[in-house]
Amino acid sequence: MNPLVSVMIGAYNAAPYLGEAIESALGQDYEPLELIVVDDGSTDGTADVAQSFAQAKVIQQENGGNGAARNRAVENASGELYAFLDADDRFTPGKLSLQKAALDADPGLDMVFGHVREFFSPELDEETRASLRPPAPEAMPWTAPNLMLVRRASFERVGPFTTAVRVGVTVDWFARAQEAGLQHTILPEVVLERRLHTQNNGLRESASRSQYLEVIRQAMERRRAAAEAAQAEES
């Protein structure tokens, strides 16, 4: 019997897109699966969309950011495997089965990623599209958590997502996963479709973009301290 996969979606004012995200998760050919949606203080009816899906466990909280929403979902997850999905993106069909097969084939793997294909949200007019970065011309390998299938025990070795920043949350988590020695692979297949629109997190939190640099700086500081500690032990 397959282990339970917990698919977790943090959502903030994502009512126009959340339904597609949920359908892409529930439409997977993998069983068993539990779906957890955390409404992170939305004001646009996001919770109503989530609650319209009987299979979804919906949790509401005050706005705390992407990291806080994901952490709340993790606290309520029961699966042996974790998958994360942004509320405006979509899993591709067969994503979970494909990644689960990769984990089965190599027990030493902690997590499996894949490629992402970007697309303009269909409702955008040409003027709006011209104001945004265009979708990448080819599918790209990406190590963001919303492409990841990870063993629960491996996730716990890294710990929760940071809540100290609004952007760079995923960069910080993957950096810590590398520092913890987690083993990963990136499949050549597309496992995620990433929607580009005016409310992408990087745009909505544009005033906090400098936090990316802070996340990278902290990761470098941790690695330097670890290297110095290892050198001290050898001497």
N, C-alpha and C positions, 0 to 999 in steps of 0.2 A: 504493500500500500504506500502511496506517495505521502511524504510529509506535508503538513499544512503550510501553505504560503500565506503570509500576511502582507497584503497590498495596502499601503498607507498613503493617503493624499491629504496634504495640508492645503487649505483653500482660504483665500482672502479676496472678497469681492470678485469672485470668478463665476458668477451665475451664467454668463453667456456661453461658457466653455466647459463647465464642470460636467455636464451631462455626457458630453463626448468622452471625457477622460474616464468617467465611471464605466460607460459602455465598453470602452476598450479594455478595461480590466475585467469586467464580468464576462466579456466575450472570449476570454482566453480558453484554450482547450485543456487547460490544466485543472485538475481537481486533487485534493480539496483546497479551497481558497477562501480566505476571509477578507473583507474589504472594510477599512476603517477610514472615515473622512473626518478631519478636524476642521471645523469652521472657526477660523482665527479672527473672530470679532467682525465679521462682514456686516455690511449695511445694505446689501443689494439683493437679498433673497437667495444667497448661496445656500443657506441652511435648508430652505424649502426645496431647492433642486436636489440636494443630497438626500433629504428625507423622502423624496418621491421614489427612491429605489429601496425596496423592501430588504434587499440583501445587504445594504450598507449599514454599518454601525456608525452613527453620527454623534460626534462630540462637539459641543460648543464651548468656547472660552473667550476671554478678553484678548484683544489683539496683542500678540507678543512677538510676531515675526515668524519667518519660515522655520528657523531652528526650533523655536518653542512649539510650533504646531507639530512638527515631525516627532519631537520628543514626547509630546502628549500621546500621539498615536502609538509610539513604541511602548509606552507604559501600559497600553491596553491591548497589545498584540499577543497572540497565543501561538503563532507559528514557529516552526523550526527554521524556516527560511523567511527573509524579509525582502520586500520589494517596495520601492518608493516611486511615486508619480506626482509630478506637478499638475495642478488643477487645470492648466490650459494646454497640456500636452496629451499625447495618445500613445499607448503601447501598440506595437504592431501585432497582428495575429500570430500566435504561436510563440511569442516572446518568452514566456515563463517555461514552457516545455523545452525549448531550445537551450536555455541557460541551465535548467535543471539537469539536462543530459550532460552538459559540460562539467558540472560539479560531480555527477556520478562517475564520469570517465576519469577524473583525477581527484581522489580523496584529499590530496594535499592543497587543493585550491580552496581559498576562503570566499572568494567573490568572483563573479563573472559580469563583464560589461559587454558592450557591443558598439554598433555605429548608430549615429543619429542623422535623420534627414529633416531639414528645416523647410517650413512653408509659410507663406503669407496667409494670415487669417482671411477667409473669403470675403468678409464684410468690408474690408478696407478698400477705399477708393484709390485711384491712381495717385492723387496728390499725397495722400497719407503714406502710401507705399514708398513714394519717392523720398519721404522724410525719414525713412527707417533704413537700417542696414539691410541689404538684400540677403535672401537665403543663400547659404553656401551652395555652390554649384554642384558639389558632390557630397555624398554621405561621408560623415567624419567619425573617426574613433573618438570616444569621449568617456572619461572616468567620473562622470557626475553620478550621484546616488540615484537619480531618476532613470538611469540605465541599468542599475545594478540589481543582481540577485545575490544575496549574501547570507551565509549561515548565521543563525542567531548568535551562537557562541562566539563567532568571529567578530560580529558587530559589537558584542559586549566587551571584547578585548580593547576596542578603540574607545568606546563610551559614547555618550549622547552628542548631538549636534551642538555647536556653540550657540549661545544666545547673546553673546557680547557684540555681535555685528548684525547688520541687516542684509548685507551682501557679502559674498565670500564665504558663506556658510558651508557650501559643498567643497570648496577648495580646502578649507580648514580641515574638514572631516577626512578627506582623502589623504592629505598630508600626514595626519595623525595615524591613519591606517598604514601608510608606508613605514612610519616610524615604529609602529607596533609589529612590523614584520609580516603583515598580511600578504598572502600570495593571490595574485589575480591574473586573469587573462581577458583579452578583448576579442570578441568574436567578430568575424568579417561581416556578419549579417546586420541589417538595420533592425533595431529593437525598439526604437523610439522615434516618434514624429514630433518635432518641436515647433510650436506655433510662434510666429513673430507677429506682434501687434503692439499697440501703443501702451499697454499696461504690463509688459514684461517686467519682471522684478528688477532687472538691471536699469530699466528706464524709470520705473516708479520710485526707486530708491537712488536716483542718480546723484543726489546730494551726498550720498554715503559711499560713492565709488572709491574714495581714498581708502576705505576699509579693506579693499582687496590688497593694497600694498601693506597694510598693517598685518593682515593674515599671513602674507608671505614672509614679512619680517619676523613674525613670531615663530613660524616654522623654521626659519634659518637659525634663529636663536636657540631653539630646542635642539636642533641637530648639532650645532656647534658645542653646546653644553654636553650632549651625549658623547661626542667625539673626545672632548677634553676629559670626561670622566673615564672613558675607556682607555685613554692614553695614560691617565694617572694610575689605573689599576695595573697596567702592564709594567709600569716603572716601579 
